[in-house]
Amino acid sequence: MSAILEALMLGAFSISWYCSIWKMLRTRQAAGKSLGFVLLICFGYVFGIAPKVALYRDTGVWSELILLYIWNLLVTGFDAYLVVRFTRQGILRAVTARSRTVPGE
């Protein structure tokens, strides 16, 4: 039963990341997103994978849940990439817009 609940939790998190990524791709902005927070979530998934690897090392049995953790880590890593990409683009747009304005006009 605990494995089913853990799988449901990981599925809910995964859906949340899909929504976040979709919004960022649609708006092409990372407004309100923190790279540090997204990376902290990535580390959380790494720490979720670690006991599954330890279980395998101790028993020789793989938990199928490791695949959900790895998938969520990949999706969250892609979200972090988008945060960096769209934050840089936003900064470049702001700098370009400022350089086009002439002081005193």
Contacts in CASP RR format, 6 or more apart in sequence:
PFRMAT RR
TARGET T0000
AUTHOR 0000-0000-0000
METHOD contacts of the structure
MODEL  1
MSAILEALMLGAFSISWYCSIWKMLRTRQAAGKSLGFVLLICFGYVFGIA
PKVALYRDTGVWSELILLYIWNLLVTGFDAYLVVRFTRQGILRAVTARSR
TVPGE
3 63 0 8 1.000
3 64 0 8 1.000
3 65 0 8 1.000
6 65 0 8 1.000
7 65 0 8 1.000
7 68 0 8 1.000
10 65 0 8 1.000
10 68 0 8 1.000
10 69 0 8 1.000
10 72 0 8 1.000
11 68 0 8 1.000
11 72 0 8 1.000
13 72 0 8 1.000
14 68 0 8 1.000
14 71 0 8 1.000
14 72 0 8 1.000
14 75 0 8 1.000
17 72 0 8 1.000
17 75 0 8 1.000
17 76 0 8 1.000
17 79 0 8 1.000
18 75 0 8 1.000
20 33 0 8 1.000
20 79 0 8 1.000
21 75 0 8 1.000
21 78 0 8 1.000
21 79 0 8 1.000
21 82 0 8 1.000
24 30 0 8 1.000
24 33 0 8 1.000
24 79 0 8 1.000
24 82 0 8 1.000
24 83 0 8 1.000
24 86 0 8 1.000
25 82 0 8 1.000
28 86 0 8 1.000
28 89 0 8 1.000
29 86 0 8 1.000
29 90 0 8 1.000
30 82 0 8 1.000
30 83 0 8 1.000
30 85 0 8 1.000
30 86 0 8 1.000
30 87 0 8 1.000
33 83 0 8 1.000
33 87 0 8 1.000
34 83 0 8 1.000
35 80 0 8 1.000
35 83 0 8 1.000
35 84 0 8 1.000
35 87 0 8 1.000
38 76 0 8 1.000
38 77 0 8 1.000
38 79 0 8 1.000
38 80 0 8 1.000
38 83 0 8 1.000
39 80 0 8 1.000
41 76 0 8 1.000
42 73 0 8 1.000
42 76 0 8 1.000
42 77 0 8 1.000
42 80 0 8 1.000
45 69 0 8 1.000
45 70 0 8 1.000
45 72 0 8 1.000
45 73 0 8 1.000
45 76 0 8 1.000
46 73 0 8 1.000
48 69 0 8 1.000
49 66 0 8 1.000
49 69 0 8 1.000
49 70 0 8 1.000
49 73 0 8 1.000
52 62 0 8 1.000
52 63 0 8 1.000
52 65 0 8 1.000
52 66 0 8 1.000
52 69 0 8 1.000
53 66 0 8 1.000
55 61 0 8 1.000
55 63 0 8 1.000
56 62 0 8 1.000
56 63 0 8 1.000
END
